[in-house]
Amino acid sequence: MMHTRQLSYDSRDFLKELEPLLSGADLVVGGAEFTLAGPPYMGYPRFSAPDSYAVNLRESGVDVLMLANNHILDHGPGGLSRTIAKIGEPWCGAGEDSLSFERHNPLVVRVRGIRLALVNFTYGTNLGSDRPWPKVARMDRKEVALQMQRACSAADFTVALPHWGVEYELIHSSSQEDWAAFLVDQGAGAVVGAHPHVVQDTVHISGVPVIYSMGNAVSNMSAPNTRLALSVELPLVQENPSGKVRPLEPVLHFLWCTLPGKLKDGYATVEVARFLGRRDLWKDPADYDNMVATYKRVLSVTGI
């Protein structure tokens, strides 16, 4: 995310500490919960980030940006069109027109010879759905089923990426559970969700890993649990060039978004595991204590 206070800091530093983690992946997918609608730049409730933010995300190692979220139409059709123009390929979950939308949801990419499909959709947008906006993929069962069908026909493995759930709740809702089961029935090999702004519990449905919510990798939020996040590593195995692709157990990397003056002068997201026991690095050691306490609390509640 890009809240108002973040606009005063260099976004090149936001994910710098994560570059070793990101560079080790064959494909990095991130959620862009903002627009690039141009100046004046603003944060909540109608996000418009500087164009440099997308450039810096790419340079940090993010390959694909997910656009299906409740803020993507914060500045209407013009804001979405400009966002698409400025982020560059590839993206998923939205399009300027039907043809653009169909090419990007599902988005099919080839990774080490494996055809990987990404299906990204949102429960809705903050401007509603009763206007003729450009296409944004939504949680409509008929539409999602068609997208999943196209994905499974075109790819060796499909990841469903829903923007869903109840904000700030550490345990998934019954609606999320119902949708997760539906996505598995439609052929999802993994389900990785976002939107609640906190990490939620993870499960397996018929052997398929379901990560209900990754939380915020970068934001200015400070409410309980909102600064802890997950980077979800999905290892895939293909036994031979034409064999079935299957997922190994996901590896969950916990992240902590440090605010200005806590660890560094600006924002910096770090891997919790790499910084445990390094309280002396913090400008504000109380923030280290907050990280550890939040980490333990979320582990306890979610059972991860």
ABEGO torsion letter per residue (X at the ends): XBBAAAAABBAAAAAAAAAAAAAABABBBBBBBBBBAEOBBBBOABBBBBAAAAAAAAAAGBABBBABBAAAAAAEAAAAAAAAAAAEOBBBGBBABAAAAAAAOBBBBBBGGBBBBBBBBBAEBAAEAABBBBBBBBBBAAAAAAAAAAAAAABABBBBBBBBEBBGBABBBAAAAAAAAAAAAAGBABBBBBGAGBBBBBBBBGGBBBBABAEBABBABABBGAABBBBBBBBBBBABAABBBBBBBBBBBBBBBBBBGAABABBBBBBAAAABGAAAABABAAAAAAAAAAAAAAAAAAGX
